[in-house]
Every structure is written in structure tokens, then in C-alpha cells.
Amino acid sequence: MPIAYSDQTVLITGASSGIGREFARALAARGAAVVLVARRHDLLDELAAELRSAHGAVVEVIPYDLASPSAGPDLRRAAAERNLRVTSLINNAGFGTFGHFRHEDPEQLAQEIAVDVSAPVQLSSAFLPDLAAAGNGFLINVASMAAYAPTPRMAVYGASKAFVLSFTEALWSEMRDSGVAVFALSPGATDTEFNAVVGTDDATAGARMRSAAEVVATALAHLDHRSPGPSVVDGVSNRFAAAMSRLMSRRAAVVLMDRLSDPGRRRPSRGREGRRLIGCASA
């Protein structure tokens, strides 16, 4: 049955910018209460003020770094302390690095795995019992087009998003009779802070950018289906590329991705490899 947004309290990670911020705007406009989670307290406060002014929305702000090893229980506790009954969850926060794996900082890679893999698992585990008890909400995990093929120069990021896609599709099956809609959202290159913070446009291989609002519109249109499937890809060209990736051999897929991500095929990049991106929508 259609989502009754006015009955929803939606916790959104990575809400300070990009896709997370657009989710907050779209859901507040539909009457949902939103819980904004990200590291940057000032940006969360600005967004909260905007949503209250524009929509009269109920908004809570929880500044938090998703790299914490106790993200799930910490955020569930924070919600309980604010007397919040979370009925829906959007795991959007993520960050990526660009460069050859052998040159990456091991500590930064551990943080990347914590935010991109561990946090969605922890938060899903922490809040799914509440979502199932409410029985009328949703869980959206933001994956990426990088989930559909190995991604040289972004090896950990691509692998983390492949994990998110597989994990979420399995949860979709497990939760089918619960009343909770579960699916993975896979954007391609999106006009967010991703490239600016990573420090190079090579991270998205020069692909045409979709807007964060377009990505969110795709997600909410999918959610409004009578029976949403386990995953949705944003953009016609991205959906075609995802379908084609399933027809290619693994060797052909990784060779193609290596060519697409090669800075040599584009103008020389002045960006630094391996810079941290957190709390921004995943490309």
C-alpha cells in the first residue's frame, strides 16, 4: 500500500548535503518528520531551519560521525533520548577515495569500510525491529553504479557498494511480509560534493551529472510503487549500463572500468588521491 508520509519519522544519514539533503527536503514536503544525521552540525541546523520554515516540518538534528564502531547502538540511543519513534531509515552517508590501492592510507581505508559498509549494517540492525513494529515504513540503502562492476582506482569504494547492493537485496526478501519496503538506490555520477572533496573529476570518469533532486525523485517514485523491487538504478543510461554489466564477462567488465577511470584518458588531474569524503551522497 502507498506510504503515508505524514505518519513517518525518517532518520537520514549524510543529511548535511547532496542526496541526503534532498531526501530531507522531499520527505518534509510530503509531511514526514525527519531526523538529520551527519558530522557537520552547522549545516544540519541550517537545513532544519529551512525545513521548519518551508514546510512546518518536525525536524531533529543529531550530529554524529558514522565512522564510529558503535554507530548503530549510539544512534538508537540518541533517538530514544529524544523520544523519537523512527519508522523509516535512509542509509545515505558514504565516502570514497581515488587512487591505486597500494598507495592508500590503511587507516583511511578502515574508515571508508566503517562508513560505507559497517554503518549501514549497524543502523539496519539497530532500527529494523522498530521499522517492523511500525509496519508501514521503509529502509533505503544508497549504493552506487560502482556496485555493478569492479572499480580500479576506487577498489574499496566499489566493493563496499557491491556489498550494500547485495546486503539490501537480501533484506528485501527477508522483509517482504513485514510491511517495510526495502531497496537499494544506485545513483551514477551525481552533482554533489563527491568530486570536489575527493579532489578530482576522474572519480566519476567525466560522466554527465544527474542532480541530487533527480536521484531522490527516482527513489520516491520507486517507493510509491505498489510493490517496490529490491533495487533501483537512477537514470536511463545508468540502467542500461547496469543491465549490460550483467552480460559482460568479469574480465571484460574490469578492463572497461579500468579504461573509464584512467586519468590519462582525460585532462591531467591536479587532485590529490585518497582524500576523505564523508557525510555526502555516494556517487
Order of alpha helices (4+ residues) and beta strands (2+ residues): beta-alpha-beta-alpha-beta-alpha-beta-alpha-alpha-beta-alpha-beta-alpha-alpha-beta-alpha-alpha
